[in-house]
Every structure is written in C-alpha cells, then in structure tokens.
Amino acid sequence: MTTTPSSLSLSLCNCYSYLQRCFLFVPVFIYLISFPLYAEDLEEKSAELDSVRHQIEDVKTSMEKARLETDALQTELKKNETSAGNITLNIREIERQIQQRNERLNQLNDRKSVRERALVKQKQALSQQIRSAYMVGKNDYMKLLLNQEDPARVGRALAYYDYHNQARAQQINSVNTEIETITQLENTIKRENDALFKLKKNQLAKEREISQSRRERENILAKLLNELEKQGLELQALQQQEQETKNLLEKLTEEQARDDRGSVAFFEDIPPFNSLKGKLDWPIKGKILTRYGSRKQGGKLKWQGVVINAELGVDVQAVSGGQVVFADWFRNLGLLIIIDHGDGYMSLYGYNQSLLKKTGDWVLPGEIISLAGDSGGQLRSGVYFEIRNNGSPVNPARWCRN
C-alpha cells in the first residue's frame, strides 16, 4: 500500500489530536495519584501543630508552676530572714543586758570592797575602845560614885564615862550596819550573777537558733537558685525586682508629697541634701563589689546602686538625716531601709541582717540604722546602697567621699 503525503498528513493530524486528548487527562490522573500523599501530609502537619500547641501549653503550665514555686520559696526566704533578723536583735539586746549586768556587778563588788575596808576600821576602833576601857578598870566607875570628893569633879567624870559608853555603842552600831550592808550587797551580787547566768544561757540558745536558721536559709536559697536556673528565670527575676523597686519608690514619693508635715522643722538644722554632693560618708566602710552602671548577670540590666562588702552584723549608718519611709523585707533586696531626705532625695540600704529603725522614725546623719547582712538571698554579706532623686537612681560615688 502506497502512502501519499495527504494520507500521511491526515494520519499525523489524527495522532496529534489523540495525543491532545490524552494530555487533557494527565493532570486529573496526577491529582488522583497524588491525592493520598497530600492528605497524608496534611494530617501530619495538623498533628505537628497539635503537638506544638500541647508543648506551648505544657511550657506555660511549667512556667506558671515555676513562678508559683519561686514565689513560695521567696516567701519562705522572707520568713526565714525576717525571723533571723529578729533573733539577731534579741542576741544584741541580750549582749547589751549582759554588759549592763557586768557593769553593775563590778560596781557592787567595788562597793562591797569599800564597805569591807570600812568594817575593818570600825572593828579596829571598837577594839581600841574596849582595850582602853579595860585599862581604866571595871571598878573605877563604882569607886567614883562612892568617893566623897568634889561633886563637880564627879559630874565631869560621869560625863566622860557616858561619852565613851555612847561612843562604843555607836561604834558597835556602825559595825553592825556595815555587816548588814555587806550582807545585802552579797545577796544583790548573787541575784545579779543568777540573772547573768540566765542571760548567757538564753544567748547560747538564741545563737543555736540562729545557726539552725542559717542552715535552713541555705537549703531554701539552694532550691530557689536551682529553680531559677532550671527555668531560665534569672533575668526575669532581676527585671521584676527592678520594676517592683521603681513602683515602691513612686508610691513612697507620692505619699511623702501628700504628707510632708513635720519635715520642715526637722530639716532646719540639717543642710539641704542637694548641697551635700561629694560630702557624704559611705554608709559602711568596705570594698565596693559592684559599681553603679555596671552590667548585671546576663548583661541586659545595669546596677542602679553599689554593693559594699562587709562582715555580718557590722553597723550601717544613715548618710544624712531624714525620715524612715520603708523598713521591711523586699524581694531580692532583703531587709531594706529607705530614708527620705527631702526635696525628692531618698537613700536605700539593702541586704541587711537586722533593721534597727522602723517606718516613721527620724534619723540623724551617721546614726546606726541597721546591721550589714546577706538577706534577699545573697551569697555574700554586705550592703546594697542607692541614692535616688525623684525616683531616678544617681551615682552614689559622686555624692560620697572617696
């Protein structure tokens, strides 16, 4: 069979038309083949999304649980450190009483020594009088009465004997009085010694109590630091403390602005705080561990005050006169005192072991207000010190003497 060009062309056209019709069904065919794959991928992505959502919920639940646990530990730390501060004050008071008792005991022993020396002299004088009377003779008095000599001479002699008798009687009374006084002093000294023994015994008990409290604090602090580190909440805790401090100072500033009665009279004898720049004494002597403006842990926050190294229990002094507007435990700053110096200036003293002043007290420059410590969960003892002007922190190094 011979193929003509026209028949070949027709054949090719028919083939092309057939192929076109076939290609129309290719997408449908591909879709039908791939539909199960798309469905499987959709289900997988949906499952992944659900898993992520569950993970987010788990993280939220975990973070909330961690927050509650850290809050509970902070509350426990506050209770422990506040109690320890009170125990320290009790020990301090006991030591003061022991010192007073010792001083009184020394005074009583000195008085007893003086009385004993006086008693020796009284006994010596009485012995001398008795010997003199013996030398004169016990019958002289009767002889004088029976003698018929000059009545005036007899009267003088009788007066002489009466004088010596009265003198002896007085000496005997003096000796008895000294003996009674010494006996009373000895009884008083015994009572003082008993009281001193009880005070020292109480002091030892309080010292054991504070040691136990310190051990409990270490356990609480270890749990707290572990929880913060585990959840990565260190930065969050620092940010929270900074915000809470700011809120507290704003509140105190507003309260002082509303109630400024009595401050004018108090500040009349004290130079204005803004005139004391570069003239203030530091609240405590010691090495500055962290400086104003230096980076905190993580590098995102800066120190708004300074930390001064100090041993536990060292006296902390007010840098200037003013009124205590806050004296309580505060998160991360521990036992905290804030003093309002007028004209918008305040000073803050944190990390204290014990507070010696309460809210509302007036203090003078250099007056002892607290004892240095490590409250607020600090790992070493010292004092955190800030100066603020209208709520904003300023560099304490520019206000205190170098």
Disulfide bonds with the S-S distance in Angstrom:
none
